[in-house]
Structure formats: C-alpha cells, structure tokens
C-alpha cells in the first residue's frame, strides 16, 4: 500500500498523517472528524450522522459554517476541506432551538 500512495504523489509527511493504526483508514473515510468534534458531539448528544446530514442538507450561513433544522432543532457544524486531499474536515457541532422567523409587515 505504501507503494501505491507514493505513486499518487504523497510525500512522507502526508503518508504519516493518514497512516493510522485504527481499524478503518481515515484516508478512505468520507469525512475526517476532529477530537474537538467528538467532544462537542458527546456534549450535545449528536453523532457523525447528524454532521453528515448538516453538511449535505444544510445551508451555509458563514464561511465554513453550515446549519440545518432536524426534528425541530437547529444543528450547526464548522467545516473546511483539507488542502492536500480535499477531504471534508468537521471541527465542531452544536444544536439549539431554531430562531423564530421574522415576518415583514410590508
């Protein structure tokens, strides 16, 4: 596998970053979730699947920030793409009651 990675153009630094000793190689996963994400997800009772839902179905409200409504709550994530792999990285997640919509009186 090392030979294949080097043929793709990875250098040793990149190869070490993605050569993890977990049961699933992070290079092959669709997203990379940071340790901060996992801490916040546990705090809010959310999962990686919630984050995927927001990523695909949510609206971008600020650069690197997306939100989506799910079962009556607003769930938000901070995300960016890794420069080397273009893999989405999700760094944080939260939830709250959705903001009330303001109706115009015009």
C-alpha positions in Angstrom: 0.0 0.0 0.0 2.9 2.3 0.7 4.0 2.0 -3.0 0.5 2.9 -4.2 0.4 6.0 -2.0 3.8 7.2 -3.3 2.7 6.7 -6.9 -0.2 9.0 -6.2 2.2 11.7 -5.2 2.1 11.6 -1.4 5.2 12.7 0.4 6.3 11.0 3.7 4.7 13.7 5.8 1.3 13.2 4.2 1.6 9.5 4.3 2.3 9.6 8.1 -0.7 11.8 8.7 -3.1 9.2 7.1 -1.3 6.0 8.2 -3.3 5.5 11.4 -3.5 2.3 13.4 -7.3 2.3 13.5 -9.5 -0.4 12.1 -10.6 2.0 9.3 -8.0 4.1 7.4 -9.0 7.8 7.7 -7.8 8.4 4.1 -10.7 6.2 2.9 -13.4 7.8 5.1 -15.7 10.3 3.6 -15.1 12.9 6.3 -12.5 13.5 9.0 -13.9 14.3 12.4 -11.6 16.1 14.9 -11.3 15.3 18.6 -13.0 18.6 19.3 -15.9 17.5 17.1 -16.2 14.2 19.1 -16.1 16.1 22.4 -18.8 18.6 21.3 -21.0 15.8 19.8 -20.9 13.9 23.0 -21.8 17.0 25.0 -24.8 17.7 22.8 -25.9 14.1 22.2 -25.1 14.3 18.5 -23.4 11.9 16.1 -21.3 11.9 12.9 -24.5 11.1 11.0 -26.0 14.4 12.3 -22.9 16.2 11.0 -23.2 14.5 7.6 -26.9 15.5 7.4 -26.0 19.1 8.0 -23.1 19.0 5.6 -25.2 17.7 2.7 -28.6 19.2 3.5 -27.7 22.4 5.5 -27.4 26.0 4.4 -24.1 27.9 4.6 -24.6 30.9 6.9 -21.0 32.0 7.2 -17.7 30.8 5.6 -17.0 27.3 6.9 -20.3 27.2 8.9 -23.5 25.3 8.0 -26.8 24.8 9.7 -29.8 22.6 9.2 -33.1 22.0 11.0 -33.5 18.5 12.2 -36.5 17.3 14.3 -37.4 20.8 15.4 -33.8 21.8 16.4 -31.1 23.7 14.5 -27.9 21.8 14.2 -24.7 23.5 13.1 -21.2 22.5 12.1 -17.9 24.1 11.3 -16.2 22.5 8.4 -13.3 23.0 5.9 -11.5 21.0 3.2 -8.1 19.6 3.8 -5.7 21.2 1.3 -3.9 18.0 0.4 -6.8 15.6 0.0 -9.8 17.9 -0.4 -11.4 15.7 2.3 -14.1 17.5 4.3 -13.0 18.1 7.9 -15.6 18.7 10.6 -14.3 20.5 13.6 -17.3 21.2 15.8 -21.1 20.6 16.1 -23.9 22.1 18.2 -27.6 22.3 18.4 -30.2 24.9 19.6 -33.8 25.8 19.2 -34.4 27.4 15.8 -34.6 31.1 15.6 -38.1 32.5 15.1 -38.7 33.8 11.6 -39.4 37.5 11.5 -42.4 38.3 9.2 -42.2 41.6 7.4 -45.1 44.0 8.0 -44.8 45.4 4.5 
